Amino acid sequence: MSSEFAWSAEQVELRRTVRAFAAQVSPQEEVRRLMASPLGHDPAVWSRLGEELGVLGLATDEEYDGVGDGLVSQAVVIEELGRALVCGPLLGSIILGATVLGGLSDKAARAELLPGLVAGRTTAALAAPLHRGGFDPAAVTVTATARHSSASASDGTPSPDGTPSPDGTATAGYTLRGSVAHVLDGAAADLLLVAATIGGAGAGTDGDGDGDGDAVGLFAVSADATGLVRQSAATMDLTRRQATVSFNDVPARLLAAAPEAAAVLATTAETAAVLLAAEQVGAAQYLLDLSVEYARTRLQFGRPIGSFQAVKHLCADMLVLVEQARSVAYHGAWALDEGTDDPRIAASLAQSVCSTAFTQVAAMAVQVHGGIGFTWEHPAHLYLKRAYTDAALFGGAEAHQERLAQLVLDDADGH
């Protein structure tokens, strides 16, 4: 286990390569074009990220066509994609989808579903309540009903869909009913990963359910499944798509029952909080660079505005916020990789600091640019909208600060 964090030569080169690629494929004009397009991203670019650069599966094990290089390297890539506002299903497919699938105990499911995601050939979305760096089973709004077959699974015979029900009875699969709002990249995903309460007297009673014999499971739903309805949602950040997904007796495949499903989703929430923090750092760094360059070249009263004390203070404050955020974000990725700290604390610390830093830097960037910073033509508003949207995705900074206080104080009290 490493005792001190340092960039490797490979990670430095990785950053340079991804930054150059993002600058080429995601200039501001292209971002605006994709914002107005039906899909919201360019599938060819997404495929190149997976197959040509091979950077979508850096944290995925090699046996599933990933690289197995860990979260720090994946965070480097996500930081650079965030810097350029690269449009694509980054959250749904990689930060959430690949993390969920990579945590499953079902090796057959991992082997079937992960390679397509990390190659950029398929996309995924997660329909599950992730709040404050954790998974909230009480907020699950989808119910799964087993379709029992006449055969018994007690002899180890697999069910028709390869999954037994929680009580060991052979099933003919499950159907899902319910609705989930604000599903990231949910409108166009090829695969939906859904948290649902498994109904029936045979469900687990280990505390993951509502105390009435129900338990939370994790299910896979195909994009062309009967009864699946997806409605794109209006969002502040037009570069990041969300959808309301409704399930009307939709056939589904059980990937993980309780208690595994809740554990996988909790780990996913922690990982997502840290990787989103890296994206926030990249976008904030871009705004800092943009503002400093503008302050150097914009003349007022015959002098660069960067020579005025008020503007100097703004730029200095932005630098402090960005550097602090970068340290916390990569500490989180490193801690989750190495197991050096409580992952719950690392995740909430990353989101608390990075969400605050990004929103403040975005607002300061608008101030530095003055009137031009308020216009549609200038990129500042794109980053400002991304900042406020990101801050709300997995719980606001205040919610993560409250969670940190509970975790630290409970630990101090010996609970």
N, C-alpha and C positions, 0 to 999 in steps of 0.2 A: 504494500500500500504506500503510495506516495505521500510524503509529509508536507510537500510544498508544491503549489501550483505553478506551472510554467508552460508557455506555448511550445509545442514541438515544431520542428522545421516543417513537418508535413502539414500541420495546422496553419502555419503561416502561409504556405504555398496554397493550401485549400482556400483560405480567405481571399488571396489575390485572384485565384482562378474564378471563384464564384462572383466576386465583385465585378470583374471584367465581363463575365457572361451576363450578369444582371444589367449592367450599363448598356450592353448591346441590345438585349431583347426587351428591356423595360424602360425606354425613355418616357418622359412625361406624356408625349403625344400618344404613345401606345397604351399607356395606363388609362388615359381618357377614352380611347377608342374601345378598350375592353370593358370599361365601366358601363358603356352604353350597349354592349353586345348582349345577346340573349344568354349565352353561357357564362360570360364573365371572365373567361380566361382563354388562352390559346392552347389547345391540347397538344399541338406540335412542340411548343416550348416546354410544357410540362413533361412530355415524353423525353425530350432531350435532357432535362434535369435528371431523369431517372436512368435512362439507358446510355446516353452519351457521357454525361459527367459522373453518373453514379453516386449522386449526393443525397438522394431521398432515403436511402437505407443505411446511413452510416451507423445508426444505433441498433440496427436489426442484425440478428445472428447470420453468419455466413451460410449456414445450411438452408436458409430461406432466401438466398440470393442477396443478402445484405453484406455489409462490410464488417460489422462487429467492432466498430471503433469507439463506441460509447457516446454518451450524451454531450460531452464537451465539443466534440467535432461536429455533431449534429447542430449544436447551438451556434457554432461559427457560421454554418451555412444559413441557418434561419436568420441570424443577425444581418447577413448581407442581403438576403432576399427582402427582409423588412426595410432595409436602407433604401432600396429601389422601388418599394411598393409593388413587387412582382405579383401579378394577379394569378391566382391558382388555388386549388384546394389544399393548401398547406396545412391548415388547422384540421379539417375533416379527415384527410387521408393519412397524413404523416404524424402530426402532433397528437392526434386523438386515435385515429383508426389503427395505424401501425403499432402504437403503444398498447392498445387493448389486445390486439391479436398476438403480439409478442409476449404478453403475459399469460396467455392461456396454457393450461396443462395439456390440452388436446393437440398433439403434434400433427395429426392429420389435418386439422383445421388450419393450423399455422402454415403447413406446407402447401395447402390448397389456395389460401387467400393472401398470404403476405407477398409472394414474389410479384404478383401483378401490381400491388400498391407501390413497392419500392422501385419498380421499373417504370412507373408512370403510365402503365397500360390501363389500369383501372383506378377508380376513385372510391372513397368511402366517406361515410358520415356517421357520427355517434349521436344517438337520441337518448340521452341520459342526463339527469340533474347533477351537474358538477358545480358545487358552490364552495367558496372560501377554501379552495385547495383540497377539497374532499368530495366524496360521493354521499348524497343524501337519499337513502332508500325511502324515507317517508315522503319524498316529493315525486316518486315514480307515478306516472299517470297512465301507464299502459298495463293491461292485464293479459296474461297468457293462459290459454286453456288447452289442456292436453286432449288429443284425439286418440283414445285408447284402442289398441288392437286386441284381437282375441287371444293372441299368444302371450305368454308370460316371459318376462326378461330375467326371471330368477335363475335361469340356467345359463345366463350369460349371452343368450342370443340377442344380437343387436336389433333395434327397432328399425322400421323402414327408412327413417332418416338418419339412422346411426346413433340416436340418442335415447336413453331411457328416461322416463319421468323420475322426479325426485324420490318416489316411493319404490322404484325398481320395476314398475309395471311397464311392459312394452307399449310404445305409442306409435301412432301413425303420424307423428309430428305435432306441432302446436299451431294455434291460431292466435293472433294478437288483435286486441281491440283497445282503442284509446287514441290520444292525440298528444303530440309534443311540439311546443313552440320553440322558436329560435334555434333550430338545428343548423349548425354551421355547415355550409356546403351541401345541405340536404336536398336541394331542389334537383341537382343533376348527378348525384352520387350513384355509382353502379351498385354499391353495397351499403345497406343500412345496418348498423350495429345498434341494437335496441335493448335497453334495460326494461324489464317487465316483471310484474308480480305474478308468480305462478300460483294459480288458484287450485283449490282442492284439499281434501282432508289429508292427502298423502304428502303435502308440501312440508318443507323443513320447518322446525320450530326452534331454530337456533338464535333467534333474535334479529335476523335480517328482515323478517317480514313484519306484519302489523300486530303480531302477537296472537293472531287468530288462525294459525296454521298455514299462513302464506309466506312465501319467500321470494327473493329477487333473483331472477336469472338473466343471462345475457344471450340474446338471440341474433341471428343473421337473417336478413330479409333481402331478397333480390329486388332490383329496381323495377322489374316487370311483374312483380307479384300481384295477383288479383286482390282488389280491395284497397290497394295502396294509393293514397291521394297526397300529392305534394303541392303546396302553394307557396310561391316566393313571397317573402316578407319585405316590406319597405324598411330600409336601414339608413342610418346617418352616413355610414361609410359605404359608399357605392363600390369600393374595390373588394369588399368582403361580403359574400352572399350568405343569407340565412333563409330558412323556410319553416313553415308549419307543416308537420307530417302527421297525417291521420291514418289510422289502421282500422279497417273495417273487416274483421275476421280474416286477416292477412296470414297466409301460411308462412311459418317461420321455422328455422332450425335452431335447436338449443346448442349453444356453444359452451356455456358454463352455468351450472346450477349454484345454489347457495351451499356453503359460504364463499365459494371461489369467485363468483361473479362480483360480489361487493368488494372483495379484496383487490381484484383486478381493476375495477373502476376507481377505487381509492388511490391505487398506485398511478393510474392514468391521470387522475386529477392533479396529483403532485408533479408528475413529469410535465404535464401540459402547462402548469403555472410557471415552471422554470423555463421551458422553451419559449413560451409567449413573452417572458421577460427579456429573453435574448432578442426577439424580434423588436420589442419596444426600444431596446438599446440601439439597434441599428438605425431605426427611424429617427430617434433623437439625435444620434451622431450626424446624420445627414442634415438635419435642421441646424445643428450647431455649425457645421462646415458652411452651409448656405448663408447663414447669418453673418459669420465672420467675413466671408468674401464680400458680401454686400456692404458691410460696414467699412471695408477697406476701399471700396471703389465708388460708393455713393458720396457725392460731394454736396455740401451745404455750407453756404457762406464762404465758399472757396476752400473748404477743408473736408477731408473724409469724415463722415459721421462717427467713425470709430475712434476719432480723437477726442470726442466729447465724453465726459466722465459718465454720464447716465448710460450711454450705449456701452461703454467699457464694462460697467458693472453688470449690465444684462448679459453680455457675452461671457464674463467671468463666472457669473452664477450658472449659466447654462453648462459651462465646462465642468464645474463641480458636480452638478446633478448627473451629467452623463457618465463621468468617471465613477461616481459612487454607484450608479445603477449597473454599470458594466461589472464592477467588482462583485456586487451582490448576485447578479444573474449567473456569472460563471462560477461563483462559489456554490450556488445551488446545483448547477449541472455537475460540478466536480463532486459535491457531497453525495448526490444521488448515485453517481458512478462508483465512488470509492466506499460509500457507507460510513463516512466520517461523522455525520451529524444526523439528528432526527430529521427524516425527510419532510415531515409535516412543517417543522420550523423553517427548513430551507425553502420550501415552496411558498409559504405565506410571506416570509421575509422578502423573497424575490419579487412577488407581486405587489406587496405593500410599497416597496421602494421604487420599483421600475414603473408602475402605473402612475405614481405621483410625479416622478421625474419626467416621464414622457409628456404628460398633460401640461406640466409647468413649462417645459422647454418649448412645446408647441405654441403656447400662449406668448412666451417671450419672443419667439421667432417672428410672430406676427407684429409684435411691437417694434422690433428692430427694423422690419421692412416698412413700417408706416403704412401709408395709404395703399401701396401696391400689394401689401400682404393681405388685404381684405378682398382682393378681386378674385373672380373665378379663374382668370388666366394664370394666376400665380399658384405654384404647387403648395404653398403653406397651408391652405385650407384642407387639402387632401390629407395631410399629415395630422392636422388638428382633429379632423373627424376620425381618423384612425386611432388617435390617442384616446379620445373619449370612448370610442367603441371598445377598444381593447381593455380599458380599465373596468368595463362592466361585464366582460365575458365570463370570468370565473369568480366573480365577487369583487366589489370595489376595494380600494385600499383600506378604507375604514373597517370593512368586514375582516380583512386579513390581519389588521392590527389587533382587532378584538380576539381573533383566534390565537395570535401570537401571545397575547397577554394570558389567555386561558392556559395555553400549553406551558408557558414558562412558569406561571404562578403555581399551576398544579404540580409541576416538577419540583419547584422550590418547597412546596408543602409536603412532598413525599407521596403524592397520590399517583 
